[in-house]
Amino acid sequence: MEKNRNEKRDEGAELVRLSSEYCKLIDRIDKLPLHEFLDRVSSLLMAIYRQTFEVTRFQTRYESEPQKFLVEKQYNKVRGTVKYVFDKRDSYAEIIDPTKPGNSRAFQASLSEDLTDIYQDFYDFVNWYSVGTFEGVNDSLVECLSGFEKYWGIKLLGVLRAIHLIRYTNKDGTIFRDPLTDEDDDIHEKDTDQVIDTEALKDILKEEL
């Protein structure tokens, strides 16, 4: 049975809220200590991934083309800021490329690209949903969930894995509390590369760590 308009709107409300919160967090990435950003963005992305399973998959589309709100200039600005913050930590190894199904060759993925691609989908989704018409609500959900299944869902999982490695794994494979602060000094002796990376990161963040 076709769901009524209020039911469709209610099902997407929490996903919209989480998506909007993610966009606001990305917009503030250069205002936060990196370890705080990583904690918050990981929590949000996990919640968003789970929430997508709670939303009914709609098949009906009322518009011929999805409306886009984020322009290229905005995209480039957001990605540039994210890349600046991550600096040497931006690249990570990946084998699943949603743009090339079936290709299992390893390649260098980018946290700034993946986080901004997700941002773009969420930015368009939130703005289209907020138009408020039944058609807009319906089609924004159709487009968002389709993107999740084919594209940004895989990127989200890759980002979580990369962030996990930044947070918890040292270059020698040892595990420690927080590689982005000095709290691990009393756990084990840092290697030279780790000290250099941390100091460089502190300079980039202008002592916000």
Steps between C-alpha positions, in 0.01 A plus 500: 500500500631846408603698801332834561683830488543541874643149538754560226604832653536346848718215373750739348507757781773334709717434196468866404594608851811283503597608148461865593712450812771336288508795258528747790785299648692493171450877471672538840784253449767769514357636826533173695791297637550214258447228761163657593396521135591135442296388801195699396507419129546128572201500733287684246594279206425184697160640598427603141593158364266332747218748442486425128372152584204652684374695199263333256636476146271702273478428129282785379677806364313817412777708347706402193834619643610543864556860597858597589581769754874474562694674223851405390661803665352405837605138455860598426511734800372233738736235366796737517433576865460133591820408315690783671394372842588136432824589322718182477219290645271573203595198286411144591510163325173369358394213273127570456428776251124565461565664162666182366294195608693175488842664506695359794830678441628703793513877455563811707173644623462841657322587823440854380344379175286235667381723785416777251320262263284390794455865596380578147236227506379604846501872417281440194280258695438737792428799278272309266315340791455840667310632198209341679283371217394137492682456170818655640496287814433182305756559226771619739467172691502294180817673385677485837430130553598417144829682554555308822456164330713581195758754612532686827423201725825334390690826541359540850630156601842575353519829690413327829774244445757768413405708804528194722858447383586866559355487849631169628784348298859615503734441208659205681160337554469580868173626641476810714241741628532805280772561238375856458598615849793447734301274733677186378840615634460286811393191303794452268782693347402681181697429185667790321252508211205523738654799678560677171147434379346621823701820508420573136133442568509736796647770277227448243226522760670804655521355847133401512587146601 
